[in-house]
Amino acid sequence: MDAGARNELSMIRSELQSIINELDSIAYEIKYQFKGIGNEMCANGISEVADKYRTVRRKLGNMDMNTVTDVFASMHGGGDS
C-alpha cells in the first residue's frame, strides 16, 4: 500500500476516534445530567453505537497493510493506477 493510502487510512482511524470520543461524551452527559427521563436507555444506546465504532477502528488497526494489494488500494482511492 502506498503512502497516500496509508495516510488516508490513518485519517479515517483518527476521525473514527473523534466520533467515538464525542459519542462517549454525549452518553456520559445524558447518563448523569438528565436523571429520570429514560436517560439510562438513551445513554446505553449511544454507548452501543460507540462500541461499534470502536470495533471498526480496532479492525482497521489490525489490518496487515502488507497484504493489501495494489489493485484493492487503487479501487479505493489509493495506489498509482
trRosetta pair geometry for C-beta under 8 A, 3 or more apart (Angstrom, degrees):
i j d omega theta_ij theta_ji phi_ij phi_ji
1 5 4.6 -111 -177 87 99 129
1 6 5.6 123 118 -56 113 85
1 9 7.8 14 159 -9 151 140
1 65 4.9 -88 28 -177 131 95
1 66 7.8 -110 7 -84 91 26
1 68 4.7 26 -59 78 115 122
1 70 7.8 -177 -92 -90 43 53
1 73 5.2 167 -123 -91 79 141
1 78 6.3 4 -159 142 88 152
1 79 7.8 -79 -139 -68 56 75
2 5 5.2 94 58 12 72 101
2 6 7.1 -135 103 -4 37 92
2 70 8.0 62 -27 -121 95 86
2 73 6.7 135 14 156 86 150
2 78 5.9 176 46 174 96 100
2 79 5.9 145 4 -99 120 33
2 80 6.6 115 -53 -42 154 83
3 6 5.5 -56 -146 39 33 113
3 7 6.1 37 155 -23 67 106
4 7 5.6 -54 -148 35 29 112
4 8 6.4 30 153 -19 64 104
4 78 5.7 169 95 -135 92 80
5 8 5.6 -50 -147 35 33 112
5 9 6.4 35 153 -18 64 105
5 68 7.7 -156 135 116 142 142
5 73 4.7 -39 -97 -154 164 113
5 76 7.6 82 -134 88 112 98
5 77 7.2 143 -106 95 83 75
5 78 2.6 39 -84 -132 112 148
5 79 6.4 35 -47 -33 133 57
6 9 5.7 -55 -150 37 31 112
6 10 6.3 35 151 -21 64 106
6 65 6.4 41 -102 -149 100 149
6 78 8.0 97 -17 -134 48 142
7 10 5.5 -53 -149 35 32 114
7 11 6.5 33 152 -19 65 103
8 11 5.7 -53 -150 35 33 111
8 12 6.5 36 151 -21 65 103
8 77 6.5 179 -157 106 175 122
8 78 6.4 -142 32 -75 136 103
9 12 5.6 -50 -149 33 34 114
9 13 6.5 34 153 -17 65 104
9 60 6.6 -177 -172 -176 99 113
9 63 8.0 -102 -164 62 145 138
9 65 7.7 -175 59 -103 165 115
10 13 5.8 -53 -149 36 32 111
10 14 6.3 34 152 -20 64 107
11 14 5.5 -53 -147 37 33 114
11 15 6.3 33 154 -19 66 105
12 15 5.8 -55 -148 37 30 110
12 16 6.4 35 151 -21 64 105
12 60 6.8 -134 103 -153 113 160
13 16 5.6 -51 -149 34 32 116
13 17 6.6 34 152 -20 63 102
13 57 5.7 106 -144 -145 78 88
13 60 5.4 -162 -86 108 101 136
13 61 6.4 101 -130 -67 138 85
14 17 5.7 -52 -152 33 33 111
14 18 6.6 35 149 -20 64 102
15 18 5.5 -49 -151 33 37 115
15 19 6.5 38 150 -18 66 102
16 19 5.7 -54 -151 36 33 111
16 20 6.3 36 150 -20 66 105
16 53 5.6 179 -168 -179 92 100
16 56 6.3 -137 -140 95 143 108
16 57 4.4 176 121 -81 139 107
16 60 7.4 143 11 27 160 147
17 20 5.4 -50 -146 36 34 115
17 21 6.3 37 154 -20 65 104
17 57 6.3 106 -64 -130 72 153
18 21 5.8 -53 -148 35 30 111
18 22 6.4 28 154 -17 64 107
19 22 5.8 -57 -148 38 30 110
19 23 6.2 28 155 -17 66 108
19 50 7.9 -173 128 -118 78 72
19 53 5.6 -133 100 -150 115 158
20 23 5.9 -57 -146 39 28 109
20 24 6.2 30 155 -20 64 107
20 50 5.2 102 -143 -157 69 90
20 53 4.9 -162 -77 104 90 127
20 54 5.8 97 -122 -68 137 78
20 57 6.9 -53 -37 -15 141 149
21 24 5.7 -55 -147 36 29 112
21 25 6.4 30 154 -20 63 107
22 25 5.7 -55 -150 36 31 113
22 26 6.4 31 153 -18 65 105
23 26 5.7 -52 -145 37 32 111
23 27 6.2 33 156 -19 66 106
23 46 5.5 -171 -171 172 89 94
23 47 7.5 152 145 -94 103 33
23 49 5.9 -130 -152 92 147 103
23 50 3.9 -177 105 -78 131 104
23 53 7.0 136 19 22 150 144
24 27 5.8 -55 -146 38 29 111
24 28 6.3 31 155 -21 63 107
24 47 7.4 65 -109 -111 60 74
24 50 5.5 114 -59 -143 73 161
25 28 5.7 -54 -148 34 29 112
25 29 6.4 26 156 -16 64 107
26 29 5.9 -57 -148 38 30 109
26 30 6.3 27 156 -16 66 108
26 46 5.6 -120 99 -174 107 155
27 30 5.9 -57 -146 39 29 109
27 31 6.1 30 157 -23 64 111
27 43 4.5 104 -165 -158 76 76
27 44 7.8 114 -151 -54 116 18
27 46 4.0 -166 -80 92 97 120
27 47 4.7 106 -145 -58 161 81
27 50 6.7 -88 -16 -10 141 139
28 31 5.8 -59 -147 35 27 112
28 32 6.3 -12 168 11 64 113
28 43 7.5 106 -63 -145 17 120
29 32 6.7 -78 -141 51 22 86
29 33 5.1 -14 -180 10 67 129
29 34 7.9 54 138 -7 68 98
30 33 6.7 -59 -104 48 15 91
30 34 5.4 -33 -157 32 56 122
30 39 5.3 -178 157 -154 79 88
30 42 5.2 -107 164 105 144 115
30 43 4.5 -175 90 -76 109 90
30 46 6.8 114 30 13 145 146
31 34 7.9 38 -6 46 5 82
31 39 5.8 140 -117 152 31 107
31 40 6.7 65 -128 -101 81 50
31 43 3.8 73 -66 -111 90 167
32 35 7.8 -3 -164 -58 29 88
33 39 7.9 -178 64 -135 52 143
34 37 5.5 -70 163 47 100 112
34 39 4.4 163 92 -92 91 124
34 42 7.8 -18 83 59 136 141
35 39 6.1 -69 -101 15 25 149
36 39 7.1 27 26 1 28 111
38 41 5.1 -46 -176 42 83 113
38 42 5.7 84 125 -23 88 104
39 42 5.7 -61 -144 42 32 110
39 43 5.8 29 161 -18 70 111
40 43 5.9 -57 -141 40 25 108
40 44 6.1 26 158 -19 63 110
41 44 5.8 -57 -145 38 27 111
41 45 6.4 31 155 -22 63 105
42 45 5.8 -54 -152 32 30 113
42 46 6.6 25 153 -14 64 105
43 46 5.8 -55 -150 38 33 110
43 47 6.2 35 151 -20 66 108
44 47 5.5 -53 -145 37 32 114
44 48 6.4 39 153 -25 64 101
45 48 5.7 -50 -152 29 31 113
45 49 6.9 31 150 -17 62 101
46 49 5.7 -52 -155 33 36 112
46 50 6.5 38 148 -18 67 104
47 50 5.4 -51 -148 37 36 114
47 51 6.4 43 150 -24 65 102
48 51 5.5 -49 -150 31 33 116
48 52 6.8 37 150 -21 62 99
49 52 5.7 -51 -156 30 36 112
49 53 6.8 34 148 -15 65 102
50 53 5.6 -54 -153 37 36 112
50 54 6.4 42 147 -24 66 103
51 54 5.3 -49 -148 32 35 116
51 55 6.6 41 151 -23 64 99
52 55 5.6 -47 -152 30 35 115
52 56 6.7 34 150 -17 64 102
53 56 5.6 -51 -150 36 36 111
53 57 6.2 35 153 -18 67 106
54 57 5.7 -55 -146 39 31 111
54 58 6.2 33 154 -21 65 106
55 58 5.8 -54 -147 36 28 111
55 59 6.4 27 155 -18 63 106
56 59 5.8 -57 -150 36 30 110
56 60 6.4 30 153 -18 65 105
57 60 5.7 -53 -149 36 32 111
57 61 6.3 31 152 -19 64 109
58 61 5.6 -58 -149 39 31 113
58 62 6.2 23 155 -16 66 110
59 62 5.8 -60 -144 40 31 107
59 63 7.0 53 152 -46 61 89
60 63 5.9 -33 -159 -4 35 117
63 67 8.0 -131 176 56 78 101
63 68 7.0 39 161 -51 120 115
64 67 4.5 51 95 9 109 110
64 68 7.6 178 96 -22 61 79
65 68 5.7 -40 -155 14 46 116
68 72 5.5 -115 -172 80 79 130
68 73 5.8 91 141 -57 110 99
69 72 4.6 99 59 6 83 100
69 73 6.8 -148 97 -3 45 88
70 73 5.5 -56 -145 41 33 113
70 74 6.0 32 157 -20 68 107
70 79 5.0 113 -168 -124 74 124
70 80 7.6 -27 -161 27 117 83
70 81 7.1 108 154 -17 101 115
71 74 5.9 -56 -145 38 27 107
71 75 6.3 29 155 -20 62 108
71 79 7.7 75 -79 -92 12 167
71 81 7.8 17 -111 10 49 154
72 75 5.8 -57 -150 35 29 112
72 76 6.5 0 160 3 64 114
73 76 6.3 -77 -148 50 27 94
73 77 8.0 -81 173 69 57 47
73 78 3.7 -68 180 85 92 112
73 79 4.0 128 105 -44 102 103
74 78 6.5 -88 -72 83 34 57
74 79 3.4 -70 -68 69 78 145
74 80 7.2 -52 -93 47 111 38
74 81 3.9 17 -138 47 150 113
